[in-house]
Amino acid sequence: MSRPRKAQALAADEIRRLCQFLHRRTGMLFGESKRYYIERRIADRMAATGTRNFNAYFAHVDSNQGEVEQLINIFTVNETYFYREEHQLRCLSRSLLPGIVQGKTPGDLVRIWSVPCSTGEEPYSIAIWLLENWPMVDAYHIEIVGSDIDTQVLLEAQAGNYGERALSRLPPDVVERYFDPGQDGQRRLIQDLRESVKFTSANLVDAVSVAAQGQFDVIFCRNVLIYFDDSSRLLAVNNLYDSLHPGGYICLGHTESMTRISKRFDLRRFEDAIVYQRPGRNRDG
């Protein structure tokens, strides 16, 4: 067994430089309090790139877009599992979608966006939940898009392999219907469902990146805004607002509140969840 790699101690100005870089690129906030976390991850990237010190590594980052991507990937939080915050899925099928399709006809497009989507549990959960719980699922063209800034997790999401912990909240019969036995105790999502979700790269604080995804009827953006500072949070929320059709809804994490960030959304209280709506059609749905 090999010894863990010893992290190289970073000077305060090096920590600050890195954190400023990450903040500019992602909106996420890191600081001196995360020193150990930062040093361990930078040590891994220095070893991978063969650079001897922080300055040499950062020079490599400045000249290599691929390393920028790798650096962002290792600082992205990817904690997730199937049917997380299930009450919002109930709200989706019982309240949000029935209101949305009042303004549509059968066969019309309904777009749902999961951002950040991590390794795919959330957008795939939406697909499974609708198949299991929304009787009108076959009457409309449902397009589910999962996006993340971390390119590595997008590859994992497309592969669709999941372990016991990721599947622990799913009923056993649902696991049997939608997952095939895989290798090393994992299960693999069936091909039809893997192909039902489109995965894309997106950065919430980059308006061009967000606009490229188009507009949606429902957005799930959970447990990411808490990592942003106030200015980045507002920038991300304005980008999300522009990504919603008028009357569309956004679901945040249970510790997040849109009313503390922006007054552009209407707070809506449904039986299963509190969500936020872009004013427009379906306002009273």
Long-range contacts (C-beta under 8 A, 24 or more apart in sequence): 5-43, 5-44, 5-47, 6-43, 7-36, 7-39, 7-40, 7-42, 7-43, 8-39, 8-42, 8-43, 8-46, 8-53, 8-54, 9-39, 10-35, 10-38, 10-39, 10-42, 10-54, 11-54, 14-54, 14-55, 17-58, 18-42, 18-54, 18-58, 21-61, 22-71, 22-72, 22-75, 23-229, 23-232, 25-68, 25-72, 25-203, 26-72, 26-75, 26-76, 26-149, 26-203, 26-205, 27-204, 27-205, 27-227, 27-228, 27-229, 27-232, 27-233, 27-235, 27-236, 28-75, 28-227, 28-228, 28-232, 29-227, 29-228, 29-229, 29-232, 30-75, 41-74, 41-75, 44-74, 45-70, 45-71, 45-74, 69-151, 72-149, 72-150, 73-150, 73-151, 73-152, 73-153, 76-116, 76-148, 76-149, 76-150, 76-153, 77-223, 77-224, 77-227, 78-118, 78-119, 78-150, 78-153, 79-118, 79-223, 80-118, 80-119, 80-121, 80-122, 80-166, 81-121, 81-165, 81-166, 81-167, 81-168, 81-169, 82-121, 82-124, 82-125, 82-128, 82-162, 82-166, 82-167, 82-169, 82-170, 83-125, 83-129, 83-169, 83-170, 84-121, 84-122, 84-125, 84-169, 84-222, 85-222, 85-253, 85-254, 86-169, 87-272, 87-273, 88-220, 88-222, 88-251, 88-272, 88-273, 88-275, 89-125, 89-126, 89-129, 89-133, 90-133, 90-272, 90-273, 91-251, 91-270, 91-271, 91-272, 91-273, 91-275, 92-126, 92-129, 92-130, 92-134, 92-218, 92-251, 93-129, 93-130, 93-133, 93-134, 94-270, 94-271, 94-272, 95-270, 95-271, 95-272, 96-218, 96-249, 96-270, 96-275, 97-130, 97-134, 97-136, 97-217, 97-218, 98-136, 98-285, 99-282, 99-285, 100-217, 100-218, 100-247, 100-248, 100-249, 100-282, 100-285, 101-136, 101-139, 101-140, 102-282, 102-285, 103-247, 103-281, 103-282, 104-140, 106-139, 106-140, 107-139, 107-140, 107-141, 108-140, 108-141, 109-140, 109-141, 109-143, 110-140, 110-141, 110-142, 110-143, 110-217, 111-143, 111-144, 111-145, 111-214, 111-215, 111-216, 111-217, 111-218, 112-142, 112-143, 112-144, 112-145, 112-216, 112-217, 112-218, 112-219, 112-220, 113-144, 113-145, 113-146, 113-147, 113-213, 113-216, 113-218, 113-219, 113-220, 113-243, 114-144, 114-145, 114-146, 114-147, 114-219, 114-220, 115-146, 115-147, 115-148, 115-202, 115-204, 115-213, 115-219, 115-220, 115-221, 115-224, 116-147, 116-148, 116-149, 116-150, 116-204, 116-221, 116-224, 117-146, 117-147, 117-148, 117-153, 117-154, 117-157, 117-199, 118-148, 118-150, 118-153, 118-157, 119-153, 119-156, 119-157, 119-162, 119-166, 120-146, 120-153, 120-156, 120-157, 120-158, 120-160, 120-189, 120-197, 120-199, 121-162, 121-166, 122-146, 122-220, 122-222, 123-157, 123-197, 123-199, 124-157, 124-160, 124-189, 124-193, 124-197, 126-220, 127-193, 127-196, 127-197, 128-170, 128-174, 128-178, 128-193, 132-174, 143-198, 144-196, 144-197, 144-198, 145-197, 145-198, 145-199, 145-200, 145-213, 145-216, 146-197, 146-198, 146-199, 146-200, 147-199, 147-200, 147-201, 147-202, 147-213, 148-199, 148-201, 148-202, 149-201, 149-202, 149-203, 149-204, 151-201, 154-199, 154-200, 154-201, 157-197, 157-199, 158-194, 158-199, 159-188, 160-188, 160-189, 160-193, 160-194, 161-186, 161-187, 161-188, 161-189, 162-186, 162-187, 162-188, 162-189, 163-187, 204-236, 204-239, 204-240, 205-232, 205-235, 205-236, 205-239, 206-239, 207-235, 207-239, 207-242, 210-239, 210-240, 210-242, 210-243, 211-239, 211-242, 211-243, 213-243, 214-243, 215-242, 215-243, 215-244, 215-245, 215-248, 216-243, 216-244, 216-245, 216-248, 217-244, 217-245, 217-248, 217-249, 218-248, 218-249, 218-250, 218-251, 219-243, 219-244, 219-248, 219-249, 219-250, 219-251, 220-250, 220-251, 221-250, 221-251, 221-252, 222-251, 222-252, 222-253, 222-256, 223-253, 223-255, 223-256, 224-253, 225-252, 225-253, 225-256, 225-261, 226-253, 226-255, 226-256, 233-261, 234-261, 234-262, 237-261, 237-262, 237-264, 238-262, 238-264, 241-265, 241-278, 244-278, 245-278, 245-280, 245-281, 246-278, 246-279, 246-280, 246-281, 247-277, 247-278, 247-279, 247-280, 247-281, 247-282, 247-283, 247-285, 248-277, 248-278, 248-280, 249-275, 249-276, 249-277, 249-278, 250-275, 250-276, 250-277, 250-278, 251-275, 251-276, 252-276
